[in-house]
Amino acid sequence: MSALDELRQLRHGGGQVRKRDNKAAFWFLAPWFAGLVFITIGPVLASFGLGFTKYNLIQPPKFIGFDNFARIFSDERLHNALGVTFTYVFVSVPLQLACALVVALLLDRGMRGLAFYRSAFYLPSLLGSSVAIAVLWTQVFGTDGLVNRVLGAFGIEGKGWISDPDTALSTLIVLNVWTFGSPMVIFLAGLRQIPAVYYEAAAIDGASRWSQFWRITLPLLSPIVFFNLVLQIIHAFQSFTQAFVVSGGTGGPSDSTMFYTLYLYQQGFSRFDMGYASALAWFLLLIIAAFTAINFWAAKYWVFYDD
């Protein structure tokens, strides 16, 4: 057998091996693709179609055109839910990122037990959206909760923070700020990538710590800030569990905790108006997409990359 024939045989054998590997990979990926089609893409497309119908889960869907989407602009209770949601997003996200950055700067200095503190601060991010923490929050800010007991120790009379329309939303904002662990870990990773030589050169030139933060740390960390900002805005718009548990699913008191997602849930699973709920879901998608697009457009004015 010539060398050319041996080479052809090796290539043929290698092709057979690749085909077997590709077939095995396909079968391993098949469950994921099935889930993507039937659990994700299918329901998404179905919800888009239901947005143009009147559907109550019992009777067949009835096509009504754009009535559900037109109803969005005349639904006063929905407008209140949008106001509550926007307040929650615009207040809690900046405070959360600020706390995350401050803690990351403190941990970046280096200390004993850094791994423990990093894990301890990250833990609330894993638990903050859980039902258990939301139930705990009702106890902390309840009439006889921990907050009022601490205030009582100083002679200050507390109140039902969750049952008061003026402060109920603030308790949920505090809960979201408390879950700063995830962006904190990302900030810490970004801080570790900033070369120390920049700070050494700035210190030789007489720059203060504050000046180094504004002229070195923040500009070089701006891509990380942008990344966290986009993710946390999306996450805040999707918040549901906290408001549902704290208000008992009503959005009270006086709709002060009526998040957009909670109102969507009420329309779909309390009033069984699945057509309108589907339209609301797609409208929320447009809102999140708009804010994400605005962030990407504005990024060119304040996000700095090495290149």
Secondary structure, 3 states (H helix, E strand, C coil): CCHHHHHHHHHHHHHHHHHHHHHHHHHHHHHHHHHHHHHHHHHHHHHHHHCCEECCCCCCCEECCCHHHHHHCCCHHHHHHHHHHHHHHHHHHHHHHHHHHHHHHHHHCCCCCHHHHHHHHHHHHHHCCCHHHHHHHHHHCCCCCHHHHHHHHCCCCCCCCCCCCCCHHHHHHHHHHHCCHHHHHHHHHHHHCCCHHHHHHHHHCCCCHHHHHHHHHHHHHHHHHHHHHHHHHHHHHCCCHHHHHHHCCCCCCCCCCCCHHHHHHHHHHHCCCHHHHHHHHHHHHHHHHHHHHHHHHHHHHHCCCCC
